[in-house]
Amino acid sequence: SQQGEEDPQALSIQEGENATMNCSYKTSINNLQWYRQNSGRGLVHLILIRSNEREKHSGRLRVTLDTSKKSSSLLITASRAADTASYFCATRGDSSYKLIFGSGTRLLVRP
Amino acid sequence: DVKVTQSSRYLVKRTGEKVFLECVQDMDHENMFWYRQDPGLGLRLIYFSYDVKMKEKGDIPEGYSVSREKKERFSLILESASTNQTSMYLCASKRESYNEQFFGPGTRLTVL
């Protein structure tokens, strides 16, 4: 599998519930980023967590990083219909310019 | 606000045509990128440019070329379009030494 694999591939929840998405990666990292993509649009950066951080918050987003397990999770609390999107994690590739994206988690928040 | 624009949202071309996809950013970013996105495969890097007139191959450069004559503009060229190049193409830019990439809205290209 590629660097940055998300799981689950798809998630359907009711508005107000929490959504948790996971990302696993293979090689050591300096940081890990999460992006959101609304249907048919470009990606939007959500949050970056550095390798020496274990947890980071931004509004309703909470990201954790476990470098020993090479995994990260993105938690969206009190989800809204507007959170319906695909979510991708991204880690640095073999050059400082390259990002490697996973195949994403498709989140559907039902009103 | 950082803005990355792409010349077309939707494009339909015929096999063998030469196709130009244009990307413009207005934040004086040094680095620019072209990705393609296909279902189940995520985003794959085609080419990137770390500065004007500089370009580097990404993971899937075959069948593509790029041009960066001005800092704000990065063009992706399909020399002879083929049906397997039907895809969503995303352009992105970022500042040198920063991590966050800013994406354009994408161009959905169909090659018939």
Chai-1 contact restraints between the chains, C-beta under 6 A:
chainA,res_idxA,chainB,res_idxB,connection_type,confidence,min_distance_angstrom,max_distance_angstrom,comment,restraint_id
A,R41,B,P105,contact,1.0,0.0,6.0,A-B,restraint_1
A,G42,B,L90,contact,1.0,0.0,6.0,A-B,restraint_2
A,G42,B,F103,contact,1.0,0.0,6.0,A-B,restraint_3
A,G42,B,G104,contact,1.0,0.0,6.0,A-B,restraint_4
A,G42,B,P105,contact,1.0,0.0,6.0,A-B,restraint_5
A,G42,B,G106,contact,1.0,0.0,6.0,A-B,restraint_6
A,L43,B,F103,contact,1.0,0.0,6.0,A-B,restraint_7
A,H45,B,E100,contact,1.0,0.0,6.0,A-B,restraint_8
A,L48,B,N99,contact,1.0,0.0,6.0,A-B,restraint_9
A,Y97,B,F48,contact,1.0,0.0,6.0,A-B,restraint_10
A,Y97,B,Y50,contact,1.0,0.0,6.0,A-B,restraint_11
A,F101,B,G42,contact,1.0,0.0,6.0,A-B,restraint_12
A,F101,B,L43,contact,1.0,0.0,6.0,A-B,restraint_13
A,G102,B,G42,contact,1.0,0.0,6.0,A-B,restraint_14
A,S103,B,G40,contact,1.0,0.0,6.0,A-B,restraint_15
A,S103,B,G42,contact,1.0,0.0,6.0,A-B,restraint_16
